[in-house]
Amino acid sequence: MLPSRFRRRLRSGRFSSVIRTAAAVLFTLYYNWVESTSVYASGDIKGSKLVTGTEKLIGDVTTWLMILAPVVSGLLIVYFSIRRSAADEMDTKKWNNRIIVAVVSCIGAVLGAATLNIIIGYYK
């Protein structure tokens, strides 16, 4: 005989929903692991349009990023400097921090774009 707390759960339906959920999870795992078929790529992947197009896209984006990042950062630094000159003491610290963030972000964007260009250059 089952203890009373299990009998109450069995009657309330909470226990059966746990069993249904566990069965669904087990069936899904079985289907994914046992019934799945393996798929292999055929032919030359390096010469496919998808790979060559992606290489060109990444190359173009990184080139534009290396051009636009310093320009946008320079404009932001000019704007922040103008706002800093019109600010009081408390706000001057905030504008100084924003200028530093703009400079660091510019350096990070240019270095990231250059690194991607170097990595893509090895695949050509």
C-alpha positions as CSV (number, residue, x, y, z in Angstrom):
1,M,0.0,0.0,0.0
2,L,1.2,3.5,-0.8
3,P,1.7,6.1,1.9
4,S,-1.1,8.6,2.2
5,R,0.9,11.5,0.8
6,F,1.6,9.6,-2.4
7,R,-2.0,8.6,-2.6
8,R,-3.1,12.2,-2.3
9,R,-0.7,13.3,-5.1
10,L,-1.8,10.4,-7.3
11,R,-5.4,11.5,-6.9
12,S,-4.7,15.2,-7.4
13,G,-3.1,14.6,-10.8
14,R,0.2,16.3,-10.1
15,F,2.0,13.0,-10.0
16,S,0.6,11.9,-13.4
17,S,1.7,15.1,-15.0
18,V,5.3,14.5,-13.9
19,I,5.1,11.0,-15.4
20,R,3.8,12.4,-18.7
21,T,6.5,15.1,-18.8
22,A,9.2,12.5,-18.1
23,A,7.8,10.2,-20.8
24,A,7.8,13.1,-23.3
25,V,11.4,14.0,-22.5
26,L,12.6,10.3,-22.8
27,F,10.7,9.9,-26.1
28,T,12.3,13.1,-27.4
29,L,15.8,12.0,-26.4
30,Y,15.3,8.6,-27.9
31,Y,14.0,10.0,-31.2
32,N,16.9,12.5,-31.5
33,W,19.7,10.1,-30.6
34,V,18.6,6.9,-32.1
35,E,16.5,7.8,-35.1
36,S,18.6,10.6,-36.4
37,T,20.5,10.2,-39.6
38,S,23.9,11.5,-40.3
39,V,24.4,14.1,-43.0
40,Y,27.8,14.8,-44.7
41,A,28.8,17.7,-46.9
42,S,29.8,16.7,-50.4
43,G,32.1,18.6,-52.7
44,D,34.4,21.6,-52.2
45,I,33.0,23.8,-49.4
46,K,35.8,26.4,-49.7
47,G,34.7,27.2,-53.3
48,S,31.0,27.4,-52.5
49,K,29.1,30.7,-53.0
50,L,28.2,30.8,-49.3
51,V,31.8,30.7,-48.0
52,T,33.2,33.1,-50.6
53,G,30.3,35.5,-50.2
54,T,30.7,35.4,-46.4
55,E,34.4,36.1,-46.7
56,K,33.8,39.1,-48.9
57,L,31.0,40.3,-46.7
58,I,33.2,40.2,-43.6
59,G,36.1,41.8,-45.4
60,D,33.9,44.7,-46.6
61,V,32.3,45.2,-43.2
62,T,35.6,45.3,-41.4
63,T,37.0,47.7,-44.0
64,W,34.0,50.1,-43.4
65,L,34.4,49.6,-39.7
66,M,38.0,50.6,-39.8
67,I,37.0,53.8,-41.7
68,L,33.8,54.7,-39.8
69,A,34.9,54.0,-36.2
70,P,37.5,56.7,-36.0
71,V,35.3,59.2,-37.8
72,V,32.3,58.6,-35.5
73,S,34.5,58.6,-32.5
74,G,36.1,61.9,-33.5
75,L,32.7,63.5,-33.9
76,L,31.6,62.2,-30.5
77,I,34.7,63.4,-28.9
78,V,34.2,66.9,-30.4
79,Y,30.5,66.9,-29.2
80,F,31.5,65.7,-25.7
81,S,34.2,68.3,-25.5
82,I,31.7,71.1,-26.3
83,R,29.3,69.8,-23.8
84,R,32.1,69.5,-21.2
85,S,33.1,73.1,-21.7
86,A,29.5,74.2,-20.9
87,A,29.1,71.9,-17.9
88,D,29.6,72.5,-14.2
89,E,32.1,70.6,-12.0
90,M,29.9,67.5,-11.4
91,D,29.0,67.2,-15.1
92,T,32.5,67.7,-16.3
93,K,33.5,64.4,-14.7
94,K,30.7,62.6,-16.6
95,W,31.8,64.2,-19.9
96,N,35.4,63.3,-19.3
97,N,34.4,59.7,-18.7
98,R,32.3,59.7,-21.9
99,I,35.3,61.0,-23.9
100,I,37.5,58.2,-22.5
101,V,34.8,55.6,-23.4
102,A,34.7,57.0,-26.9
103,V,38.5,56.8,-27.3
104,V,38.6,53.2,-25.9
105,S,35.7,52.1,-28.1
106,C,37.3,53.5,-31.2
107,I,40.5,51.6,-30.4
108,G,38.6,48.4,-29.7
109,A,36.6,48.7,-32.9
110,V,39.7,49.3,-35.1
111,L,41.6,46.5,-33.4
112,G,38.7,44.1,-33.8
113,A,38.3,45.0,-37.4
114,A,42.0,44.6,-38.1
115,T,42.0,41.2,-36.3
116,L,39.1,40.0,-38.4
117,N,40.8,41.2,-41.6
118,I,44.0,39.3,-40.6
119,I,42.0,36.1,-39.8
120,I,40.0,36.3,-43.1
121,G,43.3,36.9,-45.0
122,Y,44.5,33.5,-44.0
123,Y,41.5,31.8,-45.7
124,K,42.1,33.5,-49.1
